[in-house]
Each structure stands twice: as structure tokens, then as C-alpha cells.
Amino acid sequence: MVLLLRVFLLVLLLFLLRYLFQSLVTRAKIALFGRPAASDPPHNVITGRAHKDPLCGTYVAEELAIKATAAGQVHYFCSPECRDRFLNGPGT
């Protein structure tokens, strides 16, 4: 019974130390880098439409896509390699 109580207290102490360490690290990051403003959008969010690469079928965001016009139509590509292979035709 005493052993069980000691194990429980040790586990409780470990969780408490982990919580304190994480809060100290968080406070240090805020002190060094500041807190981001609530109105700032996250940097990794992509807005807009996704287009399917006509060569490999990968979907790519419009603002990240490599664009090329062929036969009066705009095509969106995931990479320069896909664009070049599409524009050069089959067998390349």
C-alpha cells in the first residue's frame, strides 16, 4: 500500500514538473519573440482555388501553381517539369 502511494506521488510530481517546465518555455518564447497579433492570419494558410495539374493530376493551390497558357487556355502545374513536359508534347 505504501509503495502504491509512493508511485502515485512520484507520477503526480512528474506531471507537475512537466507542466511547470512547459509554462516556463512558453513564457520565454513570448518574451523573446512576442505574441502574434490576433488579426494576423497564420502564415501557412492557403486561400483561393485549387487546380488539377493536367499532366500528373496533382492538385495545386492557384497562388502556388506554375501557370502556362496553351491554345488560349491557362493551365496550372505543380512543377516546372510538369509544365515543360505538357508544353513540349508527348514523348518528352
The 8 nearest C-alpha neighbors of each residue, nearest first, counted from 0:
[[1, 3, 2, 4, 5, 6, 7, 8],
 [0, 2, 4, 3, 5, 6, 7, 8],
 [3, 1, 5, 0, 4, 6, 7, 8],
 [4, 2, 0, 6, 5, 1, 7, 8],
 [3, 5, 7, 1, 2, 6, 8, 0],
 [4, 6, 2, 8, 7, 3, 9, 1],
 [7, 5, 9, 3, 8, 4, 10, 2],
 [8, 6, 4, 10, 5, 9, 11, 3],
 [9, 7, 11, 5, 10, 6, 12, 4],
 [8, 10, 12, 6, 11, 7, 5, 13],
 [11, 9, 13, 7, 12, 8, 6, 14],
 [12, 10, 8, 14, 9, 13, 7, 15],
 [11, 13, 9, 15, 10, 14, 8, 16],
 [14, 12, 10, 16, 15, 11, 17, 9],
 [15, 13, 17, 11, 12, 16, 18, 10],
 [14, 16, 12, 18, 13, 17, 11, 19],
 [17, 15, 19, 13, 18, 14, 20, 12],
 [18, 16, 14, 20, 15, 19, 13, 21],
 [17, 19, 15, 21, 16, 20, 14, 22],
 [18, 20, 16, 22, 17, 21, 23, 15],
 [19, 21, 23, 17, 22, 18, 16, 24],
 [22, 20, 24, 18, 23, 19, 25, 17],
 [21, 23, 25, 19, 24, 20, 26, 18],
 [24, 22, 26, 20, 21, 25, 27, 19],
 [25, 23, 27, 21, 22, 26, 20, 28],
 [26, 24, 22, 28, 27, 23, 21, 29],
 [27, 25, 29, 23, 28, 24, 30, 22],
 [26, 28, 30, 24, 25, 29, 31, 23],
 [29, 27, 31, 25, 30, 26, 32, 24],
 [28, 30, 33, 26, 32, 27, 31, 34],
 [29, 31, 27, 28, 33, 32, 26, 34],
 [32, 30, 28, 29, 33, 27, 26, 34],
 [33, 31, 29, 28, 30, 34, 27, 35],
 [34, 32, 29, 30, 31, 35, 28, 36],
 [33, 35, 29, 36, 32, 30, 28, 37],
 [36, 34, 37, 33, 39, 38, 32, 29],
 [37, 35, 38, 39, 34, 40, 33, 41],
 [36, 38, 39, 35, 40, 34, 41, 33],
 [37, 39, 36, 40, 35, 41, 34, 42],
 [40, 38, 36, 37, 41, 35, 42, 34],
 [41, 39, 42, 38, 44, 37, 43, 36],
 [40, 42, 43, 44, 39, 45, 35, 38],
 [43, 41, 44, 40, 45, 39, 46, 35],
 [42, 44, 41, 45, 40, 46, 39, 63],
 [45, 43, 42, 41, 46, 40, 47, 60],
 [46, 44, 43, 47, 60, 62, 42, 63],
 [47, 45, 44, 48, 60, 62, 61, 49],
 [46, 48, 61, 45, 49, 60, 62, 50],
 [49, 47, 61, 60, 50, 46, 62, 59],
 [48, 50, 60, 59, 61, 58, 51, 47],
 [51, 49, 58, 59, 75, 60, 52, 61],
 [50, 52, 58, 56, 57, 53, 59, 49],
 [51, 53, 76, 56, 57, 54, 75, 55],
 [54, 52, 56, 51, 55, 76, 74, 75],
 [53, 55, 52, 56, 81, 85, 76, 84],
 [54, 56, 57, 52, 53, 81, 51, 77],
 [57, 55, 52, 51, 53, 54, 58, 77],
 [58, 56, 52, 51, 55, 59, 77, 53],
 [57, 59, 51, 50, 49, 52, 56, 60],
 [58, 60, 49, 50, 77, 64, 57, 51],
 [61, 59, 49, 63, 62, 48, 64, 50],
 [60, 62, 64, 63, 49, 48, 59, 50],
 [61, 63, 60, 64, 47, 45, 46, 48],
 [64, 62, 60, 61, 65, 59, 77, 45],
 [65, 63, 61, 76, 75, 77, 62, 59],
 [64, 66, 76, 75, 77, 78, 63, 67],
 [67, 65, 75, 74, 64, 76, 73, 68],
 [66, 68, 74, 73, 69, 75, 65, 82],
 [67, 69, 73, 72, 74, 71, 70, 66],
 [68, 70, 71, 72, 73, 67, 74, 86],
 [71, 69, 72, 68, 73, 74, 67, 86],
 [72, 70, 69, 68, 73, 74, 67, 66],
 [71, 73, 68, 69, 70, 74, 67, 75],
 [74, 72, 68, 67, 69, 66, 75, 71],
 [73, 75, 67, 66, 68, 72, 76, 69],
 [76, 74, 66, 64, 65, 52, 50, 67],
 [77, 75, 52, 65, 64, 78, 82, 66],
 [76, 78, 64, 59, 52, 65, 57, 81],
 [79, 77, 80, 81, 76, 82, 65, 64],
 [78, 80, 82, 81, 83, 65, 77, 76],
 [79, 81, 83, 78, 82, 84, 77, 85],
 [82, 80, 84, 78, 79, 83, 85, 54],
 [81, 83, 79, 85, 80, 84, 76, 86],
 [84, 82, 86, 80, 85, 81, 87, 79],
 [83, 85, 81, 87, 82, 86, 91, 80],
 [86, 84, 82, 83, 88, 87, 81, 54],
 [85, 87, 83, 88, 84, 82, 69, 67],
 [88, 86, 84, 85, 83, 91, 89, 90],
 [87, 89, 85, 86, 84, 91, 90, 83],
 [90, 88, 91, 87, 84, 85, 86, 54],
 [89, 91, 88, 87, 84, 85, 86, 83],
 [90, 89, 84, 88, 87, 85, 83, 86]]
